[in-house]
Amino acid sequence: MTVVRQPDRVGRDRPPAGGDGVIAMKHGFGGRAMRRLVGETLAAGFVDIPVDGYGLAAMDDGAALRVGDQWLIVTTDAHVVHPVFFPGGDIGGLAVSGTVNDLAMMGATEPLGITCAIVVEEGFARADLERIHDSMLRTCRHAGTTVLTGDTKVMGRGEVDGVVITTTGVALTSRLVRDSVLRPGDQLIISGTIGDHGVALMAHRHELTLATDLHSDAAPLNAMIRDALAAAPEAIVAMKDPTRGGLSSALHEFASKSNVGIVVHERDVPMRDEVRATAEILGLDAFHIANEGKALIGVRGGAEMVEAVLEALRGHPEGVNAALIGECVATRPGDVVLDTGLGKRLMVESEGEPLPRIC
């Protein structure tokens, strides 16, 4: 049998996805494959250009540039979600929240503003675009920021799936928080239940019937993080929001960048029963599922500092389920060990996100 491959829109043969030398879906999902693609291809050359601060070479949630006695934090992110409306949110609120949270993870909790580029497919409903706009406006007001400037493009039918939003955020901070300075003895806190966003979106997409009404956790976290930093200004030494690749990817980034081992106590990790059950039914690991309103925080200074951070987090709706889940150790640097209560095993980092197009 002869198989004829159809040319793509510009007349070039497109090789099969996943083959050597081509981009596969796994390269966009936040795990090891994406970090390799960025490090080996997209960031090549740029990391060698010196900056007064931390740029692409740091591979953090954003860049940090010195401006006088402060740091200018700049972050950018593209958002592709299917469907664009889901329980608890939509692509508009998700875009603003994701950008605000990336700034907050580096200690910049008062964003100066956001830029926004929107690519819309021909035939997309104007009412849906207005709904997305309203969601972005509400989320900006919640976060205390605004959209300063932007760009709009319209593509032909079938050239883009509905709508794609790219946002860039800028903010100043006098207290820079990085993700690569953890030490043995530092404690790890997660600000709430894991897996909510990914499971809620997947259940809606595939019309799964759940016993309860599960919603995405998408929300701006800057006010919560501001209070946590105020409660323990020197104790918070690392932060990351576990979006693509889930909590597992964030933990592995902490471990590899700081060259420490990490032990996570599975029974202490907050997770909703419906998330746990749905993940088990579908054969998914909730540690690999994306979140859009959670923060992973490294704390130094012992039990008193941990309690101060937890109290500050729990004072916000987004942090009521905050919990101490693990610690950094000197053994097995670069590895994450999961203590199940019955034994210990290495936590494997996903090669890519198991659920497509959720952030």
N, C-alpha and C positions, 0 to 999 in steps of 0.2 A: 504494500500500500504506500502511495506517495502522499506525504503531508506537505501542503503548501502554506507557508507562513505569510499572513497578510501584512503588508507594509503599514507602518504607523502613519500619522497625519502628515509628516514631512517627507514621506516616501522612503524612509530607511528601514531596513529589516531590524526588528527588535529582538535580541536574543532572549532566551527563556529566563524568567526571573529566578534568582538564586544560583545561577551558574557562575563559574569563575569570571571575575572581571565585570560583573554587572551588579546593579543595586537591587536588593531584595527588600521586602517589607520589614524584615527584622532590623534593617539598618536605620529605621526611624523610630524605634520603640524604646530607646533609653537604656538598653543593656550594654553588654560588652561589644556587640557588633557595631552599635552606633558610635561608641567611644572610639573604637578602632578606626571607623570611617572618618570621623572628625579629626582624630589625631594624625592619621596617616595621609589624608587627602585634603580635607576642607581647610584645616588649620595650617597646613604645610606652608612654610615661608613666613606667614604672618607672626608665628610665635617667635621668630628670630628678630623681629623689629622691636627695639627697646622702647619701653614706655615708663613714665614716672609713676609706677604703681604695679598693678597686676592686670594682665590682659589675657589673651587666649591661652597662653602657656599654663596659666593656673587652672583652666578648665573648671571654673567655679560657676555660681549662678549668674554672674555678671562680671563686668570689669570694674576695677577700682583705681581711679586716677587721683593723684594728689592735687588739691586746689587750696593753696595756703595751708592752714592748719586743719583742713577737713579733707574728706574723701568724696569725690564725685563717683557715684555708682551708676553704671549704665547697663541695662539688660534688654534683650530682645527675644521674642518668641513668636513662632507661627502656630496657629491653632486650626486643626482640622478635626471635626467631630461628626460622627454619623450615628444617629440623627442629630441635627443641629439643635433641636429642642428635646429635652429629656427631663425626667423627674428631678426637681430641685434646681433646674438651671437651663442654660442654653449657651451656645458658642460665644455670645457677646459678653455675658457676665463671666464666663470662664476665661476669656482673653484678658479682661481687666484684672481679675483675681490672680491669674497666673503671673502677670507682670508685676503687680504690687507685691506678691509673695516672694518672687525672686529678689526684689530689692530688699525686702524685710529680712530675708535669710542672710544678708550681708550686713545687717545692722542699720539699714536705711529705712526707717519706718514712716517717714513723711515725704512721700513722692512729690516732686516738683510738677510733674505732669507726664502724660503719655502721648506718644504718636501712634497713629493707627492707619494701616493700609488694608483695604478690603478688596478682594477679588470676588466678583459675583458672576454666576453663570446666567447666560441669557435664559429667560423664562422663569427665573426665581421670583416668587411672589413679593410684590412691594410691601404688602402687609406684614410678611415675615421679616423683611429687612427693617421695617419700622419697629417691630417687636424686639429685634436684636438691638437696635439703637436704644430703645427704652431700657433694656436690661443693662447695657453698658453705662448709661447715664445713672441708673440707680446704684450700680456697683461703684462707680466713681465717687458718688456722693457718700456712700458708706465708707469708702477708703480715704476720703478727704482729698481727692485729686480731680483732674479733668483731662480730657483729650485736647491737646494743644494744636495739633496739626495732623494732616493725614493725606491719603491718596486713595482713589477709587478706580478700579479697572473692571470692565465687563468682558467676559470671555464667551465664546460661542457655545451652543448646546453640546454637552458631552466633553467639553474641554476642561471643565473643573466640576467637581461634585458639589453643586449648590453654592457654597460660600467658604472662602478661606480668609482668616483675619490674622494679620501680623501686627504686633504691638511692640513698642519700645518704651521703656520707662527710665526716668532719670531722677536721682535724689542725692542729697548731701547727708553725710553723717560724720561725726567726730569719733565714732567708735566702730571700727571695721571688724566684722566677724568673718572669718574664713572657714573653710571646711577641711583644712590640712594640718592643724596644729594640735590634734588630740594627743594625750599622753596616757600611759598606763595609770589606772586609778580614776580616770574621768568617768562620770556616770552618764547614761543615755536616757533621755526622756522622749516619749512620743506624745503629741498634744491631744490625741484622741483615737477613736476606732479606725482601723485600717480597712481598705478595700471597698468603702462605701460607694465612691464614684464609679469605679469600674463595674461593679456588680449591678448597681442601679441602672446604669446605661445599657449594659448587656441584657438585663432582664426586660427592659423596655423595648430594646431593639428586636428581641426574639419573642416578645409577648409571653414571657414566663409568668406564671401565677405564683406569687409569694404570699405567705401568710400575713405579712405586714407590708406597710407602704414604705419601701426603702427609697431614700432620696440621695442624690449626689451631695457630697460635702463641700462643693465648690464655694469658696468664700474668701474675701480678703482678710489676711491675718495680721496686718500691720499694727492695729491697735493692741491686739493681744501680745504680740512680740514686743511692742514698745513698753508695755507694763512689765513684762518678764525681764527685759533689760534694765528697767528702773529698779526692780526688786533685787536684782543680783547683777549689778553692772560689770563686775570683773569676773564673775563665775561662769557666764555663758561664753564658751570658747569656740563653738562650732554650731552651725545650723544648716539644714537642707530640707527642702520640701520634697517628700517622696512621691513625685508625679510619675512620669513614664518609668517603667521598671519597678515601681512600687517601693516598699520599705526595704526589700532585699537590695535593690540597686543602690539606694542611698547609704545603707550600711556598708556595702562593699566599697563605695567611693570613700567613705570615712576611713575605713581600714587601710585601703591601698595608699591613699594620699598621705595619711599620717604615719604609715608603717607601724600600726599597732594591730593586735588581735582584738576581736570583739566577741563577747559572750552575750547572747540574748536569751532571756528566760521566757520561753514560749507562753507559759501560763500567765505571765504578767502583761502580755501584749493585748490591749483592748480590741475586741472584735465583736461585732453584732452577730447574734445567733443566725440570722438569715443570711448574712454574708458567709459565715462558716459553712452552713448547710449547702448553700448554692454552689460554693466553690468545690465542696466535696463531691456533690452530685455530678458536676461537670469535669471533675478531675483537674481542677485548677489549684494553684498554691496562692492563698490570699496575700502572702508576702510579696508576690510578684505583680499584684494588681494595683493600678494607678489610684492615687488619691489627689484631690485638688484643694483640700482645705486642712492639711495637717502639716506639722513641723516636727522634724527630728532634731533634737537639741543636745549638745554635749555640755555637761556641767562639771566644773572643777571646784573643789573646796569642801567636799564632804557632805554629810547628811543635812546640815543646816542650810547650805546653799541649795541643795536639791529641793528641800521643803519650801524654800522661798520662791523658787521658780514654779513649782507645782501649784502653790497657792495663787500666784499671779495668773497662771494659765487658766486655772479652774474658775477664776472670776469672770471669764468670758464664755458666751454660748459655744464658741468653737473649741473651747478647751476644757469643758466640764469632765471629760473622760481621760484627761491627761494622766500618764502613768510612767513610773520608772521601769524600764524594760531591760536594762543591761549595763555592762561596763566595759571599759577598755582594759586590755591585759597586755603583758609583755610577750607572752607566748604566741606562736603562730601568727606573726605579723602579716597583715594583708588578708587574713582569713576571718570569716564570720562563723562562729560556732553557735548552734541552736541547742540550748539545754531544754529538753522536753519534760523534765521532771522524772523521767524513767531512764534517761540516758542522754548522751550528747552526740551530735552529728554535725558535719559541715553543712552550712546553708549554701546551696548552689545558686549562683546568680544566673538569672534567665538570660539567654542569648538575645531574646527580644520579647516585647510585651505580648502575652497570650491573647489579648483582646484587641482587635484592630480599631484604630481611629476613635480613641476616647479622650484625647486631649491635644 
